[in-house]
Amino acid sequence: MIEVSLLEVLRSGRFGPIALGDSRTRLRHLLGNPDAYAITPSEDPRFEGIWLYGDLEFHFYDETDTVWMIYTDSFDVPSGGDAIGLDPWVLRWDMPIAEVRAALDDAGVGWEPNPSPPPDVESIQTIGDVQLGFPTGEGLQMISLYRGYPYRAP
């Protein structure tokens, strides 16, 4: 099991020992087999587009077979299942945007409104490139770490 602090992810954009651009092989080495798979472009589960650990989705870019996004939109309090000891900090499903902004400010995590959020979603981006999404009139429902599609390690 690896340990990850969501507060540190918000600050730094680093998900513990996992980095955007890591290979599928490295992710399996660090976390073991995923709890589930999603998107099935092939019949071989080693090449599934998304691996799930608890509430967390690790999205792979087909061309390079590397992680380009870590995402969740299905959580009460974010969890990484048995493979990831995730400290969710204060974040929870449907947390009002004003509460999230105040918590980020209190923790000294820089943030700004996302200049190009998805339709019907208010979004803020932290200094660590984490997007927090709030569908219009609702609280927190999306957390994602990515740096464009697809992310390619420098």
C-alpha positions in Angstrom: 0.0 0.0 0.0 1.2 3.5 -0.8 0.2 6.6 1.3 -1.1 9.7 -0.4 -2.2 13.0 1.1 -4.9 14.7 -1.0 -3.8 18.1 0.5 -0.2 17.5 -0.8 -1.7 16.5 -4.2 -3.6 19.8 -4.3 -0.4 21.7 -3.4 2.2 19.9 -5.6 0.4 17.9 -8.3 2.3 14.8 -7.1 0.2 11.8 -6.2 2.6 10.2 -3.8 5.1 8.1 -5.8 2.9 8.1 -8.8 3.4 10.8 -11.5 1.5 11.7 -14.6 3.4 10.0 -17.5 4.1 6.8 -15.4 3.8 3.6 -17.4 1.1 1.0 -16.8 3.9 -1.4 -15.7 5.1 1.1 -13.0 1.5 1.6 -11.7 1.0 -2.2 -11.4 4.3 -2.5 -9.6 3.3 0.2 -7.1 -0.3 -0.7 -6.6 -0.8 -4.3 -7.8 -3.8 -5.2 -10.0 -6.6 -2.7 -10.1 -9.9 -3.3 -8.4 -11.7 -2.9 -11.7 -11.3 -1.8 -15.3 -13.3 0.6 -17.4 -13.4 1.2 -21.2 -12.6 -1.9 -23.1 -10.9 -1.2 -26.4 -9.5 -4.7 -26.4 -10.3 -8.1 -25.0 -7.0 -8.1 -23.0 -7.5 -6.3 -19.6 -3.9 -5.3 -19.5 -4.8 -2.8 -22.2 -7.9 -1.3 -20.6 -8.2 2.5 -20.9 -9.0 3.1 -17.2 -7.8 1.3 -14.1 -9.8 1.8 -10.9 -8.5 1.7 -7.3 -11.2 2.4 -4.9 -12.9 5.7 -6.0 -9.9 6.7 -8.1 -9.5 6.3 -11.9 -6.1 6.2 -13.6 -6.6 7.0 -17.3 -4.0 5.8 -19.8 -3.2 7.3 -23.1 -3.2 4.6 -25.8 -0.3 5.9 -27.8 2.3 5.9 -25.0 0.5 3.6 -22.5 1.1 6.1 -19.7 -1.1 7.7 -17.1 -2.4 11.1 -18.3 -5.1 11.7 -15.7 -6.1 10.7 -12.2 -9.8 11.3 -11.6 -12.8 10.7 -9.4 -16.4 11.6 -9.6 -17.9 8.8 -7.5 -17.1 9.3 -3.8 -18.5 10.2 -0.4 -15.1 10.8 1.0 -12.4 10.0 -1.6 -10.8 6.6 -1.1 -8.1 4.7 -2.8 -9.3 1.2 -1.9 -6.9 -1.3 -0.5 -3.9 -0.2 -2.6 -3.9 3.5 -1.7 -4.1 4.9 1.8 -5.6 8.2 0.8 -5.9 11.0 3.3 -8.8 12.9 1.9 -8.0 16.0 4.0 -11.4 17.8 4.3 -12.8 17.1 0.9 -16.1 15.3 0.6 -19.0 14.8 -1.9 -21.2 17.9 -2.4 -18.9 20.2 -0.3 -19.9 23.8 -1.2 -17.5 25.7 -3.3 -17.2 28.5 -0.7 -16.1 25.9 1.9 -13.6 24.4 -0.5 -12.1 27.8 -1.3 -11.9 28.7 2.4 -10.2 25.4 3.3 -7.7 25.9 0.5 -7.0 29.5 1.7 -6.6 28.3 5.3 -4.2 25.6 4.2 -2.2 28.0 2.1 -3.0 26.2 -1.2 -3.0 28.6 -4.1 -6.0 28.4 -6.5 -7.8 30.3 -9.2 -11.0 29.9 -11.1 -10.6 27.5 -14.1 -10.7 29.8 -17.2 -12.2 27.0 -19.4 -14.4 24.6 -17.3 -16.6 22.0 -18.8 -20.2 23.2 -19.7 -22.4 23.8 -16.7 -19.6 23.3 -14.2 -17.9 25.8 -12.0 -14.3 24.7 -11.6 -11.2 25.8 -9.6 -7.6 24.9 -10.3 -5.1 24.6 -7.6 -1.4 25.4 -7.8 -0.8 21.7 -8.2 -2.9 21.6 -11.4 -5.8 19.8 -9.7 -9.2 20.6 -11.0 -12.1 20.7 -8.6 -15.5 20.6 -10.3 -18.8 21.9 -9.0 -21.8 21.3 -11.4 -24.0 24.4 -11.5 -25.9 24.7 -8.2 -24.2 21.7 -6.6 -21.2 21.0 -4.4 -17.9 19.2 -5.2 -18.4 16.3 -7.5 -15.2 16.0 -9.5 -11.5 15.9 -8.7 -8.9 15.5 -11.4 -5.2 15.8 -11.8 -4.0 16.3 -15.4 -1.9 18.6 -17.5 -3.6 18.5 -20.8 -4.4 15.5 -23.0 -2.4 13.6 -23.3 0.3 14.4 -20.7 3.8 13.5 -21.8 6.6 13.4 -19.3 9.3 15.9 -20.1 
